[in-house]
Structure formats: C-alpha cells, structure tokens
Amino acid sequence: MAVNITSIKTSSNGAWQGDNPLDYAFPLLIVQTTLILVVSRSLAFLLKPLRQPKVIAEIVGGILLGPSAFGRNEAYLHRIFPSWSTPILESVASIGLLFFLFLVGLELDLSSVRRSGRRALGIALAGISLPFLCGIGVAFVLRSTVDGADKVGYGQFLVFMGVALSITAFPVLARILAELKLLTTQVGETAMAAAAFNDMAAWILLALAVALAGDGAEGGAHKSPLVSLWVLLSGVAFVAFMMVAVRPAMRWVARRCSSEHDVVDEAYIVLTLAGVLVSGFMTDLIGIHSIFGAFVFGLTIPKGGEFAERLIERIEDFVTGLLLPLYFASSGLKTNVAKIQGAEAWGLLTLVITTACVGKIAGTFAAAMMFAMPAREAITLGVLMNTKGLVELIVLNIGKEKKVLNDEMFAILVLMALFTTFITTPIVMAIYKPARAAPTHRKLRDLSNTDDSSKDELRILACLHGPGNVPSLISLIESIRSTKKSMLKLFIMHLVELTERSSSIIMVQQARRNGFPFFNLSRRGKCHDRVAGAFQAYSQLGRVSVRPTTAISALSTMHEDICHVAEEKRVAMIVLPFHKSWRGEGDEAMEDNVGHGWRGVNQRVLKHAPCSVAVLVDHGFWGGSETPGPDMSAVQRVCILFFGGPDDREALELGGRMAEHPAVKVTVVRFVEKPEAEGSEITLRPSLSKCREKSYSFSIAHMNREKEKELDEAAVAEFRERWDGTVSYTEKVAGNVVEEVLAIGQSKDYDLVVVGKGRFPSAMVADLADRPAEHPELGPVGDVLASSSRGIACSVLVIQQHDLGHGEETPASKVESSEPNKLKEIDDIV
C-alpha cells in the first residue's frame, strides 16, 4: 500500500481515542528501537562464550527481524517495519553512525600511524592491493551471473566490489585484539597500524566509489565525467582545510579545556558536537557522504587529552549503546537471504567468501614474511586483517543506496562480512599463542626458609575494584609491613572490566605492553589517579615501595592478567577484594556487591595463581578513612584461627609478620580436637552429585597425615618460641566449630580475623564438609565468617597457600567410621 510521507504524523492521540500508536512515526520508532536492542543484546549474550564482537549480534539480529526470518510473516513486517518507517529509522541510525565515525577518528592517532614505519605500511598495501584485484575479478563474474548487475556502469561497480573485499574494520579489529589480549603485542600493534593505513585507504577509495557512482543506474550513465573529478577535488580541499585550519583551532580548544583550567566551558563541547554535524553536511554537499566529514573532523581533535576524554564521556554510551545498533540492524533488515536462491547463487556466495579470505590473508601473509615476521605471526596477522564489520557495512549500504548493488549482491556481501568477522577470533585463538615466561611458584613460608638477600623483600600484588577498597587494603598492608630493615614492595592493580566502549580500547592501549599490564608511574586516569594517589601518599610514610597499574580485561580472562603479573614480579602473595563488602553494623549494615562476574575472577585466580592468595572480606571494621602510617596510635587487633594444614600454616606465617608491627596486637587461637574424638575417622570422598557453587571443594592430593601433623606442631612451636610475650596464644577444645568461630567473629574483640582456606583440612574442618555453602571459594571456616546474616563484627582474610600438589579440587562428602586414623585423604576420582 502506497503511503504519502507528508501525511504521516509524529505522535498519536492515544488508544483511548481510537488511535493505534503503531500508525504514527514516533511511537513506532520507540517499538522498533526497543525490539532491536532486546534482540541484539540477547544474541550478544548468547555469542559471548564464543568471544564474538557485538557487531555480529547486531547484524544477525537485524537479519532475523527482517525479511529473511520474522519478516516472512507479512503482517508482522507491515506492522512493525512498514516501508514508510524505513527513512525515519535510517535517519536516526545515521545520526548515531555520524557520531560513531567521529569517535573512530578520535581514536585514530595519525602520529602513531606515521611512527609505525615501513613494515605496517607495506603490509597494509599488500593487504589492500591483492584483495582489491581479486574483488575486481569477482565483479566480472557477478556482473555476468547476477540478474541486473550489468545495469550499473563498469567503473563504479568494480571499485565498490574491490573496496568491499579489501577493507579491514579498524574498530572491530581493536575490540577483538583487546579481547584476546593481543592489542599491545607485536602482532596486535602491527595489525592496528596496518588497519589504520587500510582505513585511510578505504575512505579514499570509498570517496572515489561514491564520486563515480553518482545516482547509480539512473544517473551514472548521463552525467559528465568531470563531475566525479570535481567531487574528488572538493573532497581533497575539504581534508586540507580541516587539517590546516580546523586542526590548530581544535588544539587551542583542547588547551582551554585542559586540567589547568578549573571549569571546562560547556560551550566548547556543544560547538564541537555541532562541528561534527556541520562537517557531515559539508561532505554530503560535496557529494561524498556525511560520515566522511565526521571521520575527518575526529582526526583533528588532539588525542589523549582531557578534552578528548570529555567528548567520549558525553556521547559514547548513547551512540554505541542505543543509536549504532539501529544502523547495524537496519543493514540486517535490508538483507534478504531468500534472494540467494539456487546452487548458482550459493556458489557465488562461496566464491566471494573464499576470494575475500584468500586475497586478504595471502596478501598480508606474503608481505609479513617479506618483513621477516615468523610464519605463525604472519598467518595470524592475515586472519586479523581479514576482519570486516562496520566500514564494510557502510560501503555496502552506500552501494545499495546508490543502486550499485542489488538485493542479491547486497545479501551475499553482508553474509561474507559476517562470516569473515565470525571466524577471526576462533582461528586466532587456535593458531597463535604468545610466548609466556616460565611460571614461578612462591609462598610466604619460602621467604622464611630462604637464606639469600631476597628474604628481606616481601612482594605483594594487591588488587582492587575501585577507591572503596583502598582503606581496608592500606590497613592490611600496613599491618604486614615490618618496622625493621626488611622492605615491602607493593604492586597495586586496579581491575577494570573491558566493555564495548571505545574508551575501553584506548585505556587498554595506554595500560598494556606486550599484551599485559605494565607499571608506569607517569600514566594517569581519573580513577587511577585517586587509587594510585592514595597508595603513593601511603608509601611516603614507611618502608613500602608502591607501583600502580591498571588491568583492563574481560572478566572471563582477568585472572590471566593477575597471574601473569604475579609471575613476572615474583610476588609471594596476591591480595584479592571479596566481591561483597559491608558498611555499618547490625541491621543497618549496607552491602555493596560488585557482581557475580568478579566472584568468578577470584575463583579463577585461586585456581591458577602461581603464589599464595589472600581474599579480603571487608565488613567495614578494618581500615578507617585516614591513611594509617608507621606511627599510628590506634592498635589493630588481629586474630589468627589455626586448625591445621598448609593453608593454616601460611596464615600463621602471615600472623608472624604482623606481630613485628608495634601497633598490631596478634592473638592466635588454636583449635584442638576433643580427646574422646581420637578414635573416630572422617573420610572425605568425591561427590559428583554436589554442585561446586554450593559445596566446599577439597584437594584430591594424597598427603601423609602424620607428616602434616608434625609440620603443624613444628610451625606452632616455632611461632610461640619466636613471639613469646608479644603474641597472645590460646588453645580451644573444638566442640561446635561453627558456633565457636561465630562467637569470635561477633565478639568485637578483633578488627581482622585471619583463617586458612582449608583445602587439605583437619578433622575439625572436614566435619563441616556437608554444610550448605554460601561462598565455597572461602573454605568452610572463611565462609562462616563471611556470611552477611551472622552479625560478624570484623573483617576476614582467607589465606590459600600455593602448592602445586594441591591444585586439583573437588566437592566431597563426609564418611564416618571408627578406625584409629582421624582423617583420610580424598580418594582419586576414577
């Protein structure tokens, strides 16, 4: 049914007055936007385990909503996505695209592209030239095979096909590299530099293609060739004007908005955003495309300053989270897979995909080998450069808009872009594993038993989520810091989740070197400033060397960063913040939960750490608002609970270091078994029916129980002999362990309680194996003290001693008998 666009009204009078909101532009736009966001986000969640970029989900979502799937129901298609609504949806989406291309220009640092040298340039040229030539070859095949393809002039069709097959998507590639922790490796840096060159060439070729295309089939055959020349010359003049006149002006604006000025005038921000629109209008007026102007204007903004950060903050979430998915979805809505019919059409799709992959990968591989790159890195680089995505879709949409591509060719090329981007991550993960340093394995007991000079230096890696973790961590580090000649070297790692935001990618480039976090005191970010500043101020007060860094990673791989830094810096202990913290007392206690994803980070670090690990559960009673120092007058009261086993011995070792501090009062409470329990045995057997999320796990390693008991006795005897008169030591006959531990936690006699995780437990801890677990990663005793509903009046530190033999854990069930031995090891799972 034909619709007069001038008769479309913006808003309805409401259902009560008989109006259907879906017959009006704005309510329908709201429904379309909501539907697109729900579908694309749902698909992104489903594809997350495959580590696919969000653009894949957004394009697939558009295809599902369009005529290829749901749109086969004509009633749905005409009601939700009627033809008269397409210009409205695409106009809103184009605004998002305009500002996103501005952000891309803002990310692309021309100076770094210039510094990248001949290798990146050579690889980029080879990676463009061969697939471009292959694209021209495919264009001849398509032109002679696809109905209607020969109605378009040769020139514009060849250029469009060449550009479509030779493009590398710079923003999508950056996201994939960051996700795989390759962004700052040699391969990643080369790929980014080559992709930047590729992007610049793509924009030039796209401008050429648009200039040649004109109005496609209708207008392309009748206009003078001089028109295309004028379009190109005007485009060159526009770029020159932006670089010569606008760029210095934007530098002046950026200086006016620097941190030296207390208040940033919002007028500069508004004028810059208006500049994006004006630049887009100018290039559209010239006849290229409005996005070209926005991209060039982004290049004129100085990189890395406060002004660029402020611009990104203003527009990034709204543009990339709301508007840009509309553009990708509109591309999917225009893709009708049903147009690809018959063996011949699917054969053409296979030909296009094969040609695109072979041309890009082979060209990049050959050039990389010429520059003496190892073969594995060269093939990885080729696969990375084969990433399509945003720019590819822009080219295809412009081609369809200019009538250079018909529906069938458009569908073939969209599926090609989807496939080449989809395969990038799994192939790179399969073929490329960056070299890693050999792991080192350390624990606190090693330092005590070593005679070399490194004994005097304790190295700790303390992780935190944000400024809220700072007071408790500083209090803990201060209590561990010896007031004697030994030095404490503290590595602070601010953990930041890698998101879809462009600023995340920029932060990764600033915070990583060779794929992992590095420690650079000159680099600062706003939150990093507050966190690092607090610890730097603390380091001035005592014998503590502080080195801050930021780890930006997906939560699923964050533990790799933590463990790598622990290995590289040879730390003896990693301190992790618990995913929950509390402020206040009793019923007024406020719980702060950073999310289940961070709990998973802690669990993976506990499993893979190359050293001992401590998890700090902050109940708000440990660490005040002021930074403590070596002369602090307030006495910190610490209680060590000792049941026996490797983890408890490590907790005791940490207690000994705390006892050296004059402002820390240490109490050791050792739990011993009842005499009448000596004849009973508790055996832990693997229980495959138990859920790991709700059950305690114990080590399956075989250990000599008598030897363990001797080590426990020796550790306690040594501790008491060394700290006799300084540390309070008591023994408590274990009755109801849970009630007795809770009594200590609720007593308000201590600021911090230190316990071992108990992976190889004593009989007293093993007796708790069948208790329902709220936080099983803390072990049975730590879980009791970390409970939010028990009225615990102290913070808790749960220690896991590093030991390769204890690495494998499994849920276990308790089996009792009456044999002489008290506790048998967990049987191996057959």
GUZA-338261 format. One record per residue (C-alpha): residue in one letter; x negated, y negated, z. Coordinates in steps of 0.1 Angstrom, whole numbers, plus 2048, in hexadecimal, padded with zeros to 3 digits. Each point is the difference from the previous one (the first is absolute). Layout:
N
aXYZ
...
This chain:
830
m800800800
a7F17DE7F6
v7FD7E781C
n7FD7DA7FC
i7E37F7816
t80E7DE806
s81F80F810
i7EC81281B
k8057F1822
t7E680081C
s81580B81E
s82280F806
n81D7F4815
g7FF820814
a812822800
w81E7F1813
q8087EA7E3
g7FE81C7E7
d7DD7FA7F3
n7E781D7FA
p7DE7F380B
l7EF8167E6
d8107EB7E5
y7EC7E180C
a7DB7FA7FB
f7F27FA823
p81281C813
l7F78187E4
l7DB7F5802
i801807826
v80D8237FA
q7E78077E4
t7E37F3815
t80A81581E
l80581F7EB
i7DE7FC7EF
l7EE7FA821
v81081E811
v7F98187E4
s7DC7F47FA
r7F7800825
s80F823804
l7EB80C7E3
a7E17EF80E
f806812820
l8038227EE
l7E17F97EB
k7EB7F481D
p7F1822808
l7F38017DC
r7F07DE806
q8107F07E2
p8017DA7FB
k8227EF807
v8037F67DB
i8078257F7
a81E802818
e80D7DF7F3
i7FF80A7DB
v80E822807
g81B7F0815
g8097E97E2
i80181E7E8
l817814818
l8187E2803
g8007FA7DB
p80E8127E2
s7E881D804
a81180E81F
f81B7EF814
g8087EA7E2
r80D81E7ED
n8207F8814
e80D7E37EB
a8187F581B
y7E37FB819
l7EA7EF7E6
h81A7E87F5
r80A7F8824
i7DE7FD811
f7E97F77E3
p8177F07E5
s7EE7F17E2
w80A7DC80A
s7ED803821
t7DF80A7EF
p7F47DC7F9
i8087F6824
l7ED81E80F
e7E37FB7E9
s7FE7DB807
v7FE806825
a7E781C7FA
s7EB7E97EA
i7FC7E781C
g7F281B815
l7E980B7E4
l7F57DC7FA
f7F57FC825
f7F1823801
l7E97F87E2
f7F77E0813
l7F581781D
v7ED8167E8
g7ED7E27F3
l7FA7F5824
e7F0822808
l7EA8017E1
d7E07EF809
l7EF7F47DF
s7DF7FB811
s7FF82480B
v80980B7DD
r7E37EB7F3
r7E881081A
s80A8237F8
g7E78017E3
r7FC8127E0
r80A82280C
a8247F7809
l8037EB7E0
g7F381C7EA
i81781A811
a81E7E97FC
l7F97F97DB
a7FC8257F9
g81F807815
i8147E77EB
s7F28067DD
l8048267FC
p82480280D
f8097E07EC
l7F48117E1
c81282080A
g81F7EB806
i7FE7F27DD
g7FD8247F2
v81F80B815
a8127E17F3
f7FD80D7DC
v80E82280B
l81D7F0813
r8087E77E4
s80481C7E7
t813817818
v8177EB817
d8207F27F0
g7FF7DA7FD
a7DB7FD809
d7F77F47DD
k8177E2802
v7E67EE815
g7E17F07F0
y7E0814800
g7EB7E7813
q8157FB81F
f809825802
l7DC80B7FE
v7F57E681A
f81C809818
m7F88267FE
g7DB7F9804
v8067EB81F
a81981880F
l7E681D7FF
s7E17EC80A
i80D7EE81F
t7F5807824
a8177F481B
f7EA7EC817
p8187FC81E
v80B8257FF
l7DB80C7FD
a7F77EA81E
r81B811814
i7F68237F6
l7DB7F9808
a8097F2822
e81681E808
l7E38187F6
k7E67EB814
l7ED7FB7DF
l8067DA7FC
t7DD7F780D
t7ED81E7F4
q7EA7FD7E1
v81B8117EB
g81B7EA80E
e7ED7DF7FC
t7F78097DC
a82480A7F9
m80D7DF80E
a7E77EB7ED
a8078137E0
a8267FD806
a7FC7DB805
f7EF7FD7DE
n81A8167F2
d81C7EB80F
m7F17E07F0
a7FD8117DE
a82380E804
w80E7DD805
i7EE7F37E2
l80C81D7EB
l8237FC80E
a8007DB7F7
l7F580A7DD
a81B81A7FE
v81B7E880B
a7F47E57E8
l8018197E3
a82280F80B
g8147E07FF
d82480B800
g7F78237F4
a81380F7E3
e8157E27F9
g7E87E4803
g7DE8107FB
a8038047DA
h80B7DC7F9
k7E97EA814
s7E07F17F5
p7DF81280C
l7F57DD80B
v81A80281C
s7ED81D811
l7E07ED7FC
w80F7E1811
v80E81681C
l7DD80E806
l7EE7DF7FF
s81A7F1818
g7FA81D817
v7DB7FA800
a8057DB806
f81780881D
v7E6817811
a7E57E67FA
f8157E4810
m80881681E
m7DB808806
v7F27DE7F9
a81B7E9810
v817815817
r7E5816810
p7ED7E380F
a8217F180C
m809821812
r7DD800810
w8087DE80F
v82280C80C
a7EF81F810
r7E77EA812
r81D7EB80D
c81181F80D
s7E180F811
s7FC807825
e7EF7DF805
h8227EF7FE
d81780881C
v8208007EC
v80580C7DC
d8177EA7ED
e81D8157F4
a8027E97E1
y7E08107F2
i810823803
v8207F57F0
l7EE7EE7E4
t7EA81F7F9
l81F8167FE
a8107E67E8
g7DF8027ED
v8068257FA
l8227F87F0
v7F27E37EB
s7E38167F3
g81981B7F7
f8167E77EE
m7E27F27EC
t7F48227F3
d8248097F7
l8027DF7EE
i7E08087ED
g8108227F6
i7EA818814
h81380B81F
s8077EE821
i7ED81B814
f7E07F67EE
g8027DD80F
a80680D823
f7E28177FE
v7E97E57F4
f80C7E881B
g7F881B81A
l7DC8017F2
t7FC7DB808
i806805826
p7E0803815
k7FD82380D
g7FC80B824
g8097DF811
e81C7F8818
f8147F07E4
a8018207EC
e80981381F
r81D7E8808
l80D8037DC
i800826803
e8117FF821
r81C7EA7F2
i80A8147E2
e7F1823801
d81A814813
f81D7EF7EF
v7F28057DD
t7F1823803
g81A80E818
l8207F27F0
l7FC7F17DE
l7E58157EF
p812821805
l81D7F07EC
y7E87FB7E2
f7F3824801
a82480D804
s80C7EB7E3
s7E58117EB
g80D82180B
l8247F57F9
k7F67F97DC
t7EF8227FD
n81781A7F1
v7EE822800
a81D80E7EC
k7F37ED7E2
i7E3818800
q81181C7EE
g7F381F7EE
a7DE8117FE
e7F27E47EA
a8087E4819
w7F181481E
g7E28087EA
l7FB7DB7FB
l8027FB826
t7E581A805
l7EB7F07E4
v8037DE810
i7F780D823
t7E38147F3
t7F27E47EB
a8037E781C
c7EE817819
v7E580D7E9
g7F97DD7F1
k7FD7EF822
i7EE81C813
a7E88097E4
g7F77DB7F8
t7FA7F8825
f7ED821806
a7E97FA7E2
a7F87DD80A
a7FA80A825
m7E881B7F5
m7ED7E77EB
f7FC7EB81F
a7F181F812
m81D807817
p80382480D
a8198157EC
r81880581C
e8027DB807
a8037F87DB
i81E8177FB
t80F7F3820
l7FC7DC7F3
g81180B7E0
v81E80E812
l8037E1816
m7FE7E97E2
n81D8147F0
t8187F181A
k81D7EE7F1
g81C7EE812
l80A7DC803
v7EE7F07E2
e80A81E7EA
l8247FB808
i7FD7DB7F9
v7F28077DE
l81B81A7F8
n81C7E880C
i7F37E47EB
g7FD8187E3
k82480A804
e80B7DC805
k7EF7F67E0
k81081E7EF
v7DE80F7F7
l809820814
n8218117FB
d81181581C
e7EF8217F7
m7DC7F17FF
f8077EC820
a80B820812
i7E18147F3
l7E87E480C
v8117FC822
l7FD826806
m7DC7FE7F5
a7F97E4819
l81181481C
f7ED8207F8
t7DD7F07FD
t8057EE821
f80F81E812
i7E28177F8
t7E57E780B
t801806825
p801827800
i7E58037E5
v7E97E8812
m805812821
a7F88217EF
i7E07F67EE
y7F07E5815
k7F4804824
p7E87E380A
a7E180C813
r8037FF825
a7E57FF81B
a7FB821813
p8157FF820
t7F17FB822
h81180E81F
r7FD7ED821
k80F7FE823
l7F97EE820
r7F081E810
d7E68007E4
l7F37DE80B
s7FC80C824
n7EC81E7F5
t7E97EE7E8
d7DE7F3809
d7FA7E97E2
s8047DB7FE
s8238027F1
k80C80C823
d8007DC80B
e8187F57E5
l82580A801
r8127FB7DF
i8267FD800
l8187FB7E4
a8207EE80D
c81E7FF7E9
l81E7E8804
h8207F77EE
g8007DB809
p7F97E581A
g818812819
n7E681C804
v7E47E8809
p8047FB826
s802825809
l7E38097E9
i7EA7E580E
s80880C823
l7F78247F7
i7E07F67EF
e7F67EA81D
s80581D818
i7EA8177EB
r7E57E57FB
s7E3807817
t7F27E2813
k7DE8117FE
k7E77FE7E4
s8138177E8
m8117EF7E2
l8238067F3
k8067FC7DB
l8247FA7F8
f80F8047DD
i8237F07FE
m81680D7E4
h8207ED7F9
l8188197EF
v8167F17E5
e8188147EB
l7FB7FE7DA
t8217F47F1
e80D7F87DD
r7F77DC805
s7E57F07E9
s7F17F081F
s7F982380D
i7EB8077E2
i7ED7DF805
m7FA809824
v7F38237F6
q7E77F07E8
q7F47E881C
a7FF81B81C
r7F181E7EF
r7DE8097F1
n7FA8217ED
g82380B807
f8007FC826
p8017E481A
f7E07EC806
f7F67E981C
n7FC7DC7F5
l8017E581B
s8047E47E6
r82180D7F2
r8207F4811
g8258037FD
k81B7F1816
c80881E815
h7DC80D7FD
d7F57DE80D
r815804820
v7F6824806
a7DB7FC7F8
g7FE7DE812
a80D80F820
f7E681C800
q7E47E87F5
a8087EA81D
y7FF81E817
s7DE80B7F1
q7F17DF80C
l80780A824
g7ED820803
r7E88197F0
v81980A7E5
s7F97FD7DB
v8207FC7EC
r8048077DB
p8247FB7F2
t80E80D7DF
t8228067F1
a80C8227F2
i81C7FB7E6
s80E8217F4
a81F8157FB
l80A80F822
s7FC8237F1
t7DB7FA7FA
m7F87E781B
h7EE81C815
e7E78037E4
d7F47DC805
i7FE805826
c7ED8217FE
h7E97F37E5
v7F67E1815
a7FC81681F
e7E78167EC
e7EE7E37F0
k7FB7ED821
r7F9820814
v8197F781B
a80581681E
m8257F8805
i81E7F27EC
v81A7ED814
l8238007F0
p81E7EC80B
f81F815807
h81D7F97E8
k8157F481E
s7F87E681A
w8147F181D
r8027DE811
g8127FB821
e80A81781C
g81C819807
d8217FA7EE
e7F37DE7F2
a7E38117EE
m8007F67DB
e7F481B7E7
d7EC7F77E1
n7FF81B7E6
v7EB7FA7E1
g81081E7EE
h7FD8257FC
g7E77FC7E3
w7E67F3818
r80681E817
g7F78157E2
v7DF7EC7FC
n7F7809824
q8088247FB
r7EA8037E1
v7E37EE811
l80281881D
k7FE81D7E8
h7E47F37E9
a7EB7E9816
p7DA806800
c7FD7F5825
s8157FF820
v8217ED7FE
a8137EC81B
v8247F67FC
l80A7E1815
v8247FF80B
d8067DD80C
h81C7FD81A
g7F77DB805
f7ED805821
w7DE8017F1
g7F17DF7F3
g80C7DE807
s8047E17EA
e7DD7F4808
t7E180F7F2
p7ED81281B
g7DB7FD804
p7E380F813
d8077EA81E
m825807802
s80D7FF824
a81F8167FB
v7F8825807
q80C8187E6
r80D82180F
v7FA81F7EB
c80B823808
i7F081F7EF
l81681F800
f7EB8207FE
f8108227F9
g7E28107EE
g7F68067DC
p7EB7ED7E5
d8187E27FD
d8017FB826
r7DA801802
e7FF7E57E6
a8197EB814
l7EA80681F
e7E17F47EC
l8137E07F6
g8097FC825
g7DC801809
r7F87E37E7
m81D7EC810
a7F2806822
e7E17EC7F7
h8147E07FE
p8037EE822
a8237F37F8
v80E8237F8
k80B81781C
v8018247F4
t81481C811
v7FD8247F5
v81D818808
r7F78247FA
f81D8197FE
v7F782380C
e81681F7FF
k81280F81D
p7ED81D810
e81F8177FB
a7FF7F87DA
e7DF8117FB
g80F8217F8
s8167F47E4
e7F77FB7DC
i80E7E87E7
t7FB8097DB
l8087E87E4
r80A8107E0
p8067EE7DF
s8257F87FA
l8097FC7DB
s8237F8809
k7F77E0813
c8007DE7EF
r7DF7ED802
e8137E0805
k81180C820
s7E781980E
y7DC7FE80F
s7E480E7EB
f7E281180E
s7DE80B7F1
i7FF8237F2
a7DA802806
h7F481D816
m7ED7F381E
n7F081181E
r8167F781D
e7E680781A
k7E77EA7EE
e81A7E47FE
k806802825
e7DB7FE806
l7FE7E17EA
d81D7F0812
e7EF806822
a7DF7F37F4
a8107E17F1
v8127F8821
a7E2807815
e7EA7EA7EB
f81A7E4800
r804802826
e7DB800806
r7FA7E27EA
w81D7EB80C
d80380B824
g80B7E2815
t80A7EC7E0
v81D8157F3
s81D80E814
y8048257FB
t81D81580B
e80C8237F9
k8258087FD
v80E823801
a8178037E2
g824807807
n8187EF7E8
v7E77F07E9
v8197EA7EE
e80E7F1820
e7DD7FB80F
v7F37EF7E0
l81F7EA7FE
a7FC7F6825
i7DD7F37F7
g80D7EE7E1
q81D7F0813
s7EC7F7820
k7F37DE7F3
d7DF809811
y7EE8007DE
d7FD7EA7E1
l7F481C7EA
v803826802
v7E78147EA
v8098247F7
g7F381A7E8
k81680C7E3
g7FC82480B
r7FC8127DF
f7EF81C812
p8137FE820
s7FC80C823
a81B81780E
m8117E2810
v8037EE7DF
a80981F7ED
d81D805817
l8107E17EF
a7FE80F7DD
d8258067FD
r80B7DD80C
p8137EC7E5
a7E67E87F2
e8087DB7F9
h7DC7F77F4
p7EE8227FB
e7E17EF7F2
l7F87F4823
g80082380F
p81680B81D
v7F37E981C
g7FC7E27E9
d8238047F3
v80E800824
l7EF7DF807
a8097F07DE
s825806804
s8157E07FD
s81B80C819
r7EA80A81E
g7F97DE80F
i7DA8037FB
a7EE7E280F
c7DE8047F0
s7F18027DE
v7F38227F4
l7E080B7ED
v8018227F1
i7DE80F7F6
q7F881A7E6
q7DC80D800
h7F28067DE
d7F78257FA
l8008117DE
g80B821811
h8207F080D
g80B7F17DF
e81C8187F7
e81F7FD816
t822811800
p8207FF815
a80081B81B
s818812817
k7F880B824
v7FE825809
e7FB809824
s7F3820810
s7ED80B820
e7DD8087F5
p7E17F3811
n7F67E57E5
k8137E0802
l8027F47DC
k7F98117DF
e7F87EE7E0
i81A7FC7E6
d80081D7E9
d7F67FA7DC
i81D7FD7E7
v7FE81E7E9
